[in-house]
Amino acid sequence: MQKKMPILQIVKYGGQAIEDGKLFTTASLCELCAKKAYQLGIKEIIYIDPYSGISIDHILSIGSKPPTLIQFRGAVGKGYHQLYEPALPYKDELEYFL
């Protein structure tokens, strides 16, 4: 059985590198998490929403073994957006209830 541990705790407590591992996340990585993923040797980062920071250009696309970035577009990704995006604009929703 594999033990699940947050990425920053692995780095903090000196855990082993996750060579050729995969990281699944809801958003692409911020600058801090991108550095940690690169240090741990993660091979693939699968995410749903793109993050607007500089991590891809300045951290994840350089070096000798940069990770592959994959934006997930499956059923779960679409379901995720349906949960968090309003079906109606807020003003229309208010009209409906009033």
Biopython code that builds the backbone (N, CA, C, O; Angstrom):
import numpy as np
from Bio.PDB.StructureBuilder import StructureBuilder

atoms = [
    (1, "MET", "N", (0.836, -1.174, 0.000)),
    (1, "MET", "CA", (0.000, 0.000, 0.000)),
    (1, "MET", "C", (0.887, 1.246, 0.000)),
    (1, "MET", "O", (1.823, 1.347, 0.793)),
    (2, "GLN", "N", (0.593, 2.179, -0.879)),
    (2, "GLN", "CA", (1.373, 3.393, -0.967)),
    (2, "GLN", "C", (0.876, 4.413, 0.046)),
    (2, "GLN", "O", (-0.325, 4.556, 0.274)),
    (3, "LYS", "N", (1.828, 5.119, 0.648)),
    (3, "LYS", "CA", (1.480, 6.173, 1.586)),
    (3, "LYS", "C", (1.352, 7.478, 0.818)),
    (3, "LYS", "O", (2.237, 7.823, 0.035)),
    (4, "LYS", "N", (0.260, 8.210, 1.032)),
    (4, "LYS", "CA", (0.046, 9.481, 0.367)),
    (4, "LYS", "C", (0.573, 10.596, 1.261)),
    (4, "LYS", "O", (0.273, 10.641, 2.454)),
    (5, "MET", "N", (1.361, 11.496, 0.675)),
    (5, "MET", "CA", (1.930, 12.591, 1.428)),
    (5, "MET", "C", (1.960, 13.825, 0.541)),
    (5, "MET", "O", (2.352, 13.740, -0.622)),
    (6, "PRO", "N", (1.549, 14.977, 1.075)),
    (6, "PRO", "CA", (1.603, 16.204, 0.279)),
    (6, "PRO", "C", (3.025, 16.493, -0.196)),
    (6, "PRO", "O", (4.003, 16.207, 0.495)),
    (7, "ILE", "N", (3.111, 17.060, -1.383)),
    (7, "ILE", "CA", (4.400, 17.287, -2.036)),
    (7, "ILE", "C", (5.347, 18.138, -1.192)),
    (7, "ILE", "O", (6.544, 17.853, -1.149)),
    (8, "LEU", "N", (4.848, 19.164, -0.528)),
    (8, "LEU", "CA", (5.726, 20.021, 0.267)),
    (8, "LEU", "C", (6.236, 19.300, 1.515)),
    (8, "LEU", "O", (7.337, 19.602, 1.976)),
    (9, "GLN", "N", (5.476, 18.361, 2.078)),
    (9, "GLN", "CA", (5.949, 17.591, 3.221)),
    (9, "GLN", "C", (7.049, 16.621, 2.811)),
    (9, "GLN", "O", (7.969, 16.367, 3.589)),
    (10, "ILE", "N", (6.968, 16.083, 1.615)),
    (10, "ILE", "CA", (8.017, 15.186, 1.129)),
    (10, "ILE", "C", (9.341, 15.931, 1.084)),
    (10, "ILE", "O", (10.368, 15.411, 1.521)),
    (11, "VAL", "N", (9.317, 17.136, 0.562)),
    (11, "VAL", "CA", (10.539, 17.930, 0.471)),
    (11, "VAL", "C", (11.012, 18.344, 1.868)),
    (11, "VAL", "O", (12.202, 18.257, 2.170)),
    (12, "LYS", "N", (10.092, 18.789, 2.712)),
    (12, "LYS", "CA", (10.438, 19.273, 4.052)),
    (12, "LYS", "C", (11.106, 18.192, 4.887)),
    (12, "LYS", "O", (12.105, 18.454, 5.557)),
    (13, "TYR", "N", (10.569, 16.987, 4.851)),
    (13, "TYR", "CA", (11.080, 15.919, 5.705)),
    (13, "TYR", "C", (12.129, 15.052, 5.020)),
    (13, "TYR", "O", (12.497, 13.998, 5.539)),
    (14, "GLY", "N", (12.610, 15.485, 3.865)),
    (14, "GLY", "CA", (13.707, 14.773, 3.208)),
    (14, "GLY", "C", (13.320, 13.444, 2.616)),
    (14, "GLY", "O", (14.117, 12.506, 2.626)),
    (15, "GLY", "N", (12.117, 13.345, 2.102)),
    (15, "GLY", "CA", (11.684, 12.104, 1.469)),
    (15, "GLY", "C", (12.457, 11.820, 0.191)),
    (15, "GLY", "O", (13.150, 12.693, -0.331)),
    (16, "GLN", "N", (12.339, 10.630, -0.298)),
    (16, "GLN", "CA", (13.028, 10.239, -1.516)),
    (16, "GLN", "C", (12.459, 10.993, -2.705)),
    (16, "GLN", "O", (11.299, 11.405, -2.709)),
    (17, "ALA", "N", (13.298, 11.163, -3.709)),
    (17, "ALA", "CA", (12.828, 11.765, -4.949)),
    (17, "ALA", "C", (11.796, 10.829, -5.582)),
    (17, "ALA", "O", (11.884, 9.608, -5.450)),
    (18, "ILE", "N", (10.853, 11.402, -6.247)),
    (18, "ILE", "CA", (9.814, 10.606, -6.904)),
    (18, "ILE", "C", (10.183, 10.540, -8.383)),
    (18, "ILE", "O", (9.479, 11.080, -9.236)),
    (19, "GLU", "N", (11.271, 9.886, -8.663)),
    (19, "GLU", "CA", (11.754, 9.808, -10.033)),
    (19, "GLU", "C", (10.693, 9.193, -10.935)),
    (19, "GLU", "O", (10.133, 8.138, -10.636)),
    (20, "ASP", "N", (10.431, 9.867, -12.032)),
    (20, "ASP", "CA", (9.475, 9.410, -13.037)),
    (20, "ASP", "C", (8.061, 9.234, -12.486)),
    (20, "ASP", "O", (7.294, 8.428, -13.013)),
    (21, "GLY", "N", (7.706, 9.970, -11.442)),
    (21, "GLY", "CA", (6.372, 9.903, -10.865)),
    (21, "GLY", "C", (5.400, 10.805, -11.613)),
    (21, "GLY", "O", (5.798, 11.598, -12.466)),
    (22, "LYS", "N", (4.133, 10.673, -11.284)),
    (22, "LYS", "CA", (3.079, 11.509, -11.865)),
    (22, "LYS", "C", (2.433, 12.306, -10.745)),
    (22, "LYS", "O", (2.218, 11.792, -9.648)),
    (23, "LEU", "N", (2.125, 13.565, -11.029)),
    (23, "LEU", "CA", (1.465, 14.438, -10.071)),
    (23, "LEU", "C", (0.123, 14.842, -10.659)),
    (23, "LEU", "O", (0.065, 15.409, -11.750)),
    (24, "PHE", "N", (-0.960, 14.550, -9.937)),
    (24, "PHE", "CA", (-2.310, 14.928, -10.357)),
    (24, "PHE", "C", (-2.760, 16.100, -9.501)),
    (24, "PHE", "O", (-2.682, 16.040, -8.274)),
    (25, "THR", "N", (-3.231, 17.165, -10.140)),
    (25, "THR", "CA", (-3.625, 18.365, -9.421)),
    (25, "THR", "C", (-4.775, 19.062, -10.133)),
    (25, "THR", "O", (-4.960, 18.884, -11.337)),
    (26, "THR", "N", (-5.551, 19.857, -9.396)),
    (26, "THR", "CA", (-6.671, 20.554, -10.024)),
    (26, "THR", "C", (-6.210, 21.720, -10.878)),
    (26, "THR", "O", (-6.839, 22.021, -11.892)),
    (27, "ALA", "N", (-5.124, 22.386, -10.494)),
    (27, "ALA", "CA", (-4.598, 23.516, -11.267)),
    (27, "ALA", "C", (-3.135, 23.252, -11.574)),
    (27, "ALA", "O", (-2.456, 22.559, -10.816)),
    (28, "SER", "N", (-2.644, 23.801, -12.683)),
    (28, "SER", "CA", (-1.221, 23.660, -12.952)),
    (28, "SER", "C", (-0.467, 24.359, -11.828)),
    (28, "SER", "O", (-1.035, 25.188, -11.117)),
    (29, "LEU", "N", (0.786, 24.034, -11.670)),
    (29, "LEU", "CA", (1.525, 24.407, -10.473)),
    (29, "LEU", "C", (1.927, 25.878, -10.407)),
    (29, "LEU", "O", (2.240, 26.503, -11.420)),
    (30, "CYS", "N", (1.911, 26.406, -9.196)),
    (30, "CYS", "CA", (2.449, 27.739, -8.945)),
    (30, "CYS", "C", (3.975, 27.621, -8.945)),
    (30, "CYS", "O", (4.515, 26.528, -9.115)),
    (31, "GLU", "N", (4.654, 28.724, -8.758)),
    (31, "GLU", "CA", (6.109, 28.736, -8.828)),
    (31, "GLU", "C", (6.753, 27.854, -7.745)),
    (31, "GLU", "O", (7.678, 27.099, -8.043)),
    (32, "LEU", "N", (6.281, 27.940, -6.508)),
    (32, "LEU", "CA", (6.853, 27.159, -5.411)),
    (32, "LEU", "C", (6.669, 25.660, -5.636)),
    (32, "LEU", "O", (7.623, 24.892, -5.511)),
    (33, "CYS", "N", (5.459, 25.249, -5.963)),
    (33, "CYS", "CA", (5.190, 23.823, -6.180)),
    (33, "CYS", "C", (5.902, 23.305, -7.430)),
    (33, "CYS", "O", (6.312, 22.145, -7.476)),
    (34, "ALA", "N", (6.048, 24.159, -8.438)),
    (34, "ALA", "CA", (6.778, 23.756, -9.641)),
    (34, "ALA", "C", (8.234, 23.449, -9.308)),
    (34, "ALA", "O", (8.787, 22.466, -9.801)),
    (35, "LYS", "N", (8.854, 24.275, -8.484)),
    (35, "LYS", "CA", (10.245, 24.027, -8.068)),
    (35, "LYS", "C", (10.358, 22.712, -7.321)),
    (35, "LYS", "O", (11.280, 21.932, -7.561)),
    (36, "LYS", "N", (9.423, 22.464, -6.418)),
    (36, "LYS", "CA", (9.458, 21.234, -5.625)),
    (36, "LYS", "C", (9.229, 20.010, -6.500)),
    (36, "LYS", "O", (9.902, 18.994, -6.322)),
    (37, "ALA", "N", (8.299, 20.085, -7.433)),
    (37, "ALA", "CA", (8.045, 18.964, -8.340)),
    (37, "ALA", "C", (9.277, 18.663, -9.179)),
    (37, "ALA", "O", (9.613, 17.501, -9.403)),
    (38, "TYR", "N", (9.945, 19.704, -9.640)),
    (38, "TYR", "CA", (11.159, 19.532, -10.439)),
    (38, "TYR", "C", (12.256, 18.885, -9.590)),
    (38, "TYR", "O", (12.953, 17.986, -10.061)),
    (39, "GLN", "N", (12.413, 19.340, -8.339)),
    (39, "GLN", "CA", (13.433, 18.780, -7.453)),
    (39, "GLN", "C", (13.172, 17.312, -7.133)),
    (39, "GLN", "O", (14.113, 16.532, -6.979)),
    (40, "LEU", "N", (11.906, 16.934, -7.033)),
    (40, "LEU", "CA", (11.549, 15.554, -6.712)),
    (40, "LEU", "C", (11.671, 14.614, -7.904)),
    (40, "LEU", "O", (11.608, 13.396, -7.736)),
    (41, "GLY", "N", (11.842, 15.156, -9.094)),
    (41, "GLY", "CA", (11.994, 14.318, -10.280)),
    (41, "GLY", "C", (10.694, 13.831, -10.872)),
    (41, "GLY", "O", (10.659, 12.768, -11.492)),
    (42, "ILE", "N", (9.630, 14.579, -10.698)),
    (42, "ILE", "CA", (8.336, 14.183, -11.255)),
    (42, "ILE", "C", (8.385, 14.256, -12.778)),
    (42, "ILE", "O", (8.876, 15.232, -13.345)),
    (43, "LYS", "N", (7.874, 13.217, -13.432)),
    (43, "LYS", "CA", (7.944, 13.111, -14.890)),
    (43, "LYS", "C", (6.748, 13.760, -15.580)),
    (43, "LYS", "O", (6.913, 14.405, -16.616)),
    (44, "GLU", "N", (5.552, 13.601, -15.027)),
    (44, "GLU", "CA", (4.339, 14.143, -15.643)),
    (44, "GLU", "C", (3.509, 14.891, -14.610)),
    (44, "GLU", "O", (3.373, 14.461, -13.464)),
    (45, "ILE", "N", (2.955, 16.026, -15.045)),
    (45, "ILE", "CA", (2.031, 16.787, -14.212)),
    (45, "ILE", "C", (0.721, 16.880, -14.972)),
    (45, "ILE", "O", (0.654, 17.479, -16.045)),
    (46, "ILE", "N", (-0.327, 16.276, -14.404)),
    (46, "ILE", "CA", (-1.643, 16.269, -15.031)),
    (46, "ILE", "C", (-2.530, 17.214, -14.230)),
    (46, "ILE", "O", (-2.679, 17.052, -13.019)),
    (47, "TYR", "N", (-3.119, 18.204, -14.903)),
    (47, "TYR", "CA", (-3.910, 19.228, -14.220)),
    (47, "TYR", "C", (-5.191, 19.510, -14.987)),
    (47, "TYR", "O", (-5.315, 19.144, -16.156)),
    (48, "ILE", "N", (-6.155, 20.169, -14.321)),
    (48, "ILE", "CA", (-7.421, 20.519, -14.960)),
    (48, "ILE", "C", (-7.396, 21.966, -15.448)),
    (48, "ILE", "O", (-7.635, 22.230, -16.626)),
    (49, "ASP", "N", (-7.107, 22.897, -14.547)),
    (49, "ASP", "CA", (-7.117, 24.322, -14.894)),
    (49, "ASP", "C", (-5.706, 24.868, -15.018)),
    (49, "ASP", "O", (-4.857, 24.569, -14.179)),
    (50, "PRO", "N", (-5.435, 25.668, -16.054)),
    (50, "PRO", "CA", (-4.108, 26.288, -16.156)),
    (50, "PRO", "C", (-3.944, 27.414, -15.135)),
    (50, "PRO", "O", (-4.888, 28.142, -14.829)),
    (51, "TYR", "N", (-2.734, 27.536, -14.623)),
    (51, "TYR", "CA", (-2.398, 28.596, -13.671)),
    (51, "TYR", "C", (-1.700, 29.700, -14.456)),
    (51, "TYR", "O", (-0.899, 29.417, -15.346)),
    (52, "SER", "N", (-1.995, 30.944, -14.135)),
    (52, "SER", "CA", (-1.500, 32.050, -14.958)),
    (52, "SER", "C", (-0.118, 32.552, -14.562)),
    (52, "SER", "O", (0.310, 33.594, -15.059)),
    (53, "GLY", "N", (0.588, 31.856, -13.694)),
    (53, "GLY", "CA", (1.902, 32.311, -13.241)),
    (53, "GLY", "C", (3.004, 32.046, -14.250)),
    (53, "GLY", "O", (2.749, 31.673, -15.395)),
    (54, "ILE", "N", (4.235, 32.249, -13.799)),
    (54, "ILE", "CA", (5.408, 32.107, -14.670)),
    (54, "ILE", "C", (6.065, 30.739, -14.565)),
    (54, "ILE", "O", (7.126, 30.522, -15.149)),
    (55, "SER", "N", (5.460, 29.818, -13.837)),
    (55, "SER", "CA", (6.120, 28.550, -13.550)),
    (55, "SER", "C", (6.444, 27.733, -14.797)),
    (55, "SER", "O", (7.483, 27.075, -14.836)),
    (56, "ILE", "N", (5.602, 27.754, -15.798)),
    (56, "ILE", "CA", (5.868, 26.955, -16.999)),
    (56, "ILE", "C", (7.066, 27.507, -17.764)),
    (56, "ILE", "O", (7.966, 26.750, -18.126)),
    (57, "ASP", "N", (7.091, 28.801, -18.011)),
    (57, "ASP", "CA", (8.170, 29.397, -18.793)),
    (57, "ASP", "C", (9.499, 29.455, -18.049)),
    (57, "ASP", "O", (10.551, 29.274, -18.660)),
    (58, "HIS", "N", (9.471, 29.703, -16.749)),
    (58, "HIS", "CA", (10.702, 29.946, -16.012)),
    (58, "HIS", "C", (11.206, 28.764, -15.196)),
    (58, "HIS", "O", (12.358, 28.768, -14.763)),
    (59, "ILE", "N", (10.376, 27.757, -14.976)),
    (59, "ILE", "CA", (10.798, 26.643, -14.128)),
    (59, "ILE", "C", (10.638, 25.296, -14.826)),
    (59, "ILE", "O", (11.593, 24.524, -14.915)),
    (60, "LEU", "N", (9.444, 25.017, -15.318)),
    (60, "LEU", "CA", (9.142, 23.677, -15.804)),
    (60, "LEU", "C", (9.602, 23.392, -17.231)),
    (60, "LEU", "O", (9.602, 22.234, -17.649)),
    (61, "SER", "N", (9.987, 24.398, -17.977)),
    (61, "SER", "CA", (10.407, 24.143, -19.364)),
    (61, "SER", "C", (11.920, 24.196, -19.536)),
    (61, "SER", "O", (12.412, 24.146, -20.664)),
    (62, "ILE", "N", (12.661, 24.295, -18.448)),
    (62, "ILE", "CA", (14.121, 24.367, -18.548)),
    (62, "ILE", "C", (14.748, 23.172, -17.842)),
    (62, "ILE", "O", (14.043, 22.394, -17.200)),
    (63, "GLY", "N", (16.040, 23.020, -17.950)),
    (63, "GLY", "CA", (16.752, 21.951, -17.262)),
    (63, "GLY", "C", (16.904, 20.718, -18.126)),
    (63, "GLY", "O", (16.455, 20.680, -19.272)),
    (64, "SER", "N", (17.542, 19.712, -17.559)),
    (64, "SER", "CA", (17.844, 18.507, -18.326)),
    (64, "SER", "C", (16.669, 17.535, -18.422)),
    (64, "SER", "O", (16.551, 16.812, -19.411)),
    (65, "LYS", "N", (15.800, 17.505, -17.414)),
    (65, "LYS", "CA", (14.656, 16.577, -17.426)),
    (65, "LYS", "C", (13.381, 17.289, -16.997)),
    (65, "LYS", "O", (12.848, 16.993, -15.928)),
    (66, "PRO", "N", (12.876, 18.225, -17.808)),
    (66, "PRO", "CA", (11.644, 18.918, -17.406)),
    (66, "PRO", "C", (10.448, 17.959, -17.471)),
    (66, "PRO", "O", (10.409, 17.079, -18.331)),
    (67, "PRO", "N", (9.474, 18.125, -16.568)),
    (67, "PRO", "CA", (8.289, 17.268, -16.603)),
    (67, "PRO", "C", (7.379, 17.618, -17.781)),
    (67, "PRO", "O", (7.390, 18.742, -18.284)),
    (68, "THR", "N", (6.608, 16.645, -18.199)),
    (68, "THR", "CA", (5.618, 16.843, -19.243)),
    (68, "THR", "C", (4.342, 17.367, -18.593)),
    (68, "THR", "O", (3.886, 16.829, -17.584)),
    (69, "LEU", "N", (3.769, 18.418, -19.176)),
    (69, "LEU", "CA", (2.523, 18.989, -18.661)),
    (69, "LEU", "C", (1.364, 18.515, -19.514)),
    (69, "LEU", "O", (1.396, 18.649, -20.738)),
    (70, "ILE", "N", (0.340, 17.962, -18.879)),
    (70, "ILE", "CA", (-0.818, 17.430, -19.594)),
    (70, "ILE", "C", (-2.077, 18.036, -18.976)),
    (70, "ILE", "O", (-2.348, 17.848, -17.790)),
    (71, "GLN", "N", (-2.843, 18.766, -19.792)),
    (71, "GLN", "CA", (-4.106, 19.291, -19.293)),
    (71, "GLN", "C", (-5.178, 18.234, -19.484)),
    (71, "GLN", "O", (-5.438, 17.794, -20.604)),
    (72, "PHE", "N", (-5.796, 17.830, -18.387)),
    (72, "PHE", "CA", (-6.817, 16.788, -18.410)),
    (72, "PHE", "C", (-8.104, 17.351, -18.988)),
    (72, "PHE", "O", (-8.563, 18.414, -18.570)),
    (73, "ARG", "N", (-8.684, 16.646, -19.944)),
    (73, "ARG", "CA", (-9.902, 17.110, -20.588)),
    (73, "ARG", "C", (-10.967, 16.015, -20.638)),
    (73, "ARG", "O", (-11.811, 16.007, -21.534)),
    (74, "GLY", "N", (-10.928, 15.106, -19.691)),
    (74, "GLY", "CA", (-11.876, 13.997, -19.678)),
    (74, "GLY", "C", (-13.180, 14.348, -18.999)),
    (74, "GLY", "O", (-13.478, 15.517, -18.756)),
    (75, "ALA", "N", (-13.939, 13.339, -18.701)),
    (75, "ALA", "CA", (-15.251, 13.530, -18.085)),
    (75, "ALA", "C", (-15.156, 14.205, -16.728)),
    (75, "ALA", "O", (-15.991, 15.044, -16.390)),
    (76, "VAL", "N", (-14.147, 13.845, -15.950)),
    (76, "VAL", "CA", (-13.990, 14.448, -14.634)),
    (76, "VAL", "C", (-13.688, 15.931, -14.771)),
    (76, "VAL", "O", (-14.221, 16.748, -14.020)),
    (77, "GLY", "N", (-12.831, 16.282, -15.730)),
    (77, "GLY", "CA", (-12.515, 17.689, -15.944)),
    (77, "GLY", "C", (-13.744, 18.495, -16.293)),
    (77, "GLY", "O", (-13.936, 19.589, -15.763)),
    (78, "LYS", "N", (-14.583, 17.974, -17.177)),
    (78, "LYS", "CA", (-15.807, 18.674, -17.547)),
    (78, "LYS", "C", (-16.751, 18.744, -16.350)),
    (78, "LYS", "O", (-17.384, 19.774, -16.118)),
    (79, "GLY", "N", (-16.849, 17.662, -15.596)),
    (79, "GLY", "CA", (-17.681, 17.656, -14.404)),
    (79, "GLY", "C", (-17.207, 18.657, -13.369)),
    (79, "GLY", "O", (-18.016, 19.291, -12.693)),
    (80, "TYR", "N", (-15.895, 18.799, -13.246)),
    (80, "TYR", "CA", (-15.319, 19.777, -12.316)),
    (80, "TYR", "C", (-15.790, 21.178, -12.663)),
    (80, "TYR", "O", (-16.200, 21.938, -11.785)),
    (81, "HIS", "N", (-15.730, 21.516, -13.936)),
    (81, "HIS", "CA", (-16.161, 22.847, -14.372)),
    (81, "HIS", "C", (-17.665, 23.042, -14.167)),
    (81, "HIS", "O", (-18.103, 24.138, -13.816)),
    (82, "GLN", "N", (-18.447, 22.003, -14.380)),
    (82, "GLN", "CA", (-19.891, 22.119, -14.189)),
    (82, "GLN", "C", (-20.243, 22.355, -12.722)),
    (82, "GLN", "O", (-21.243, 23.006, -12.421)),
    (83, "LEU", "N", (-19.432, 21.833, -11.818)),
    (83, "LEU", "CA", (-19.684, 22.058, -10.399)),
    (83, "LEU", "C", (-19.410, 23.491, -9.979)),
    (83, "LEU", "O", (-20.120, 24.034, -9.133)),
    (84, "TYR", "N", (-18.396, 24.106, -10.555)),
    (84, "TYR", "CA", (-17.936, 25.406, -10.061)),
    (84, "TYR", "C", (-18.291, 26.588, -10.950)),
    (84, "TYR", "O", (-18.052, 27.731, -10.562)),
    (85, "GLU", "N", (-18.840, 26.355, -12.103)),
    (85, "GLU", "CA", (-19.265, 27.450, -12.963)),
    (85, "GLU", "C", (-20.790, 27.580, -12.867)),
    (85, "GLU", "O", (-21.498, 26.577, -12.955)),
    (86, "PRO", "N", (-21.292, 28.780, -12.692)),
    (86, "PRO", "CA", (-22.748, 28.941, -12.559)),
    (86, "PRO", "C", (-23.481, 28.559, -13.848)),
    (86, "PRO", "O", (-23.004, 28.824, -14.952)),
    (87, "ALA", "N", (-24.631, 27.942, -13.687)),
    (87, "ALA", "CA", (-25.449, 27.576, -14.845)),
    (87, "ALA", "C", (-26.136, 28.805, -15.432)),
    (87, "ALA", "O", (-26.337, 28.897, -16.643)),
    (88, "LEU", "N", (-26.492, 29.743, -14.564)),
    (88, "LEU", "CA", (-27.144, 30.998, -14.970)),
    (88, "LEU", "C", (-26.332, 32.172, -14.440)),
    (88, "LEU", "O", (-25.719, 32.066, -13.378)),
    (89, "PRO", "N", (-26.317, 33.282, -15.156)),
    (89, "PRO", "CA", (-25.734, 34.482, -14.565)),
    (89, "PRO", "C", (-26.482, 34.832, -13.280)),
    (89, "PRO", "O", (-27.678, 34.564, -13.166)),
    (90, "TYR", "N", (-25.789, 35.424, -12.320)),
    (90, "TYR", "CA", (-26.368, 35.708, -11.002)),
    (90, "TYR", "C", (-27.623, 36.578, -11.106)),
    (90, "TYR", "O", (-28.595, 36.337, -10.390)),
    (91, "LYS", "N", (-27.617, 37.590, -11.990)),
    (91, "LYS", "CA", (-28.794, 38.463, -12.129)),
    (91, "LYS", "C", (-30.002, 37.667, -12.617)),
    (91, "LYS", "O", (-31.122, 37.937, -12.182)),
    (92, "ASP", "N", (-29.809, 36.699, -13.504)),
    (92, "ASP", "CA", (-30.920, 35.875, -13.988)),
    (92, "ASP", "C", (-31.426, 34.939, -12.891)),
    (92, "ASP", "O", (-32.620, 34.655, -12.798)),
    (93, "GLU", "N", (-30.512, 34.476, -12.080)),
    (93, "GLU", "CA", (-30.885, 33.607, -10.971)),
    (93, "GLU", "C", (-31.755, 34.383, -9.960)),
    (93, "GLU", "O", (-32.722, 33.842, -9.425)),
    (94, "LEU", "N", (-31.404, 35.641, -9.708)),
    (94, "LEU", "CA", (-32.194, 36.465, -8.793)),
    (94, "LEU", "C", (-33.594, 36.716, -9.339)),
    (94, "LEU", "O", (-34.570, 36.681, -8.590)),
    (95, "GLU", "N", (-33.695, 36.971, -10.647)),
    (95, "GLU", "CA", (-35.007, 37.187, -11.268)),
    (95, "GLU", "C", (-35.880, 35.939, -11.140)),
    (95, "GLU", "O", (-37.088, 36.035, -10.923)),
    (96, "TYR", "N", (-35.273, 34.804, -11.273)),
    (96, "TYR", "CA", (-36.014, 33.542, -11.183)),
    (96, "TYR", "C", (-36.636, 33.359, -9.811)),
    (96, "TYR", "O", (-37.778, 32.913, -9.703)),
    (97, "PHE", "N", (-35.898, 33.699, -8.757)),
    (97, "PHE", "CA", (-36.385, 33.511, -7.398)),
    (97, "PHE", "C", (-37.327, 34.625, -6.932)),
    (97, "PHE", "O", (-38.093, 34.431, -5.988)),
    (98, "LEU", "N", (-37.276, 35.787, -7.587)),
    (98, "LEU", "CA", (-38.132, 36.902, -7.155)),
    (98, "LEU", "C", (-39.378, 36.937, -7.925)),
    (98, "LEU", "O", (-40.219, 37.807, -7.699)),
]
sb = StructureBuilder()
sb.init_structure("model")
sb.init_model(0)
sb.init_chain("A")
sb.init_seg("    ")
for serial, (resi, resn, name, xyz) in enumerate(atoms, 1):
    if name == "N":
        sb.init_residue(resn, " ", resi, " ")
    sb.init_atom(name, np.array(xyz, "f"), 0.0, 1.0, " ", f" {name:<3s}", serial, name[0])
structure = sb.get_structure()
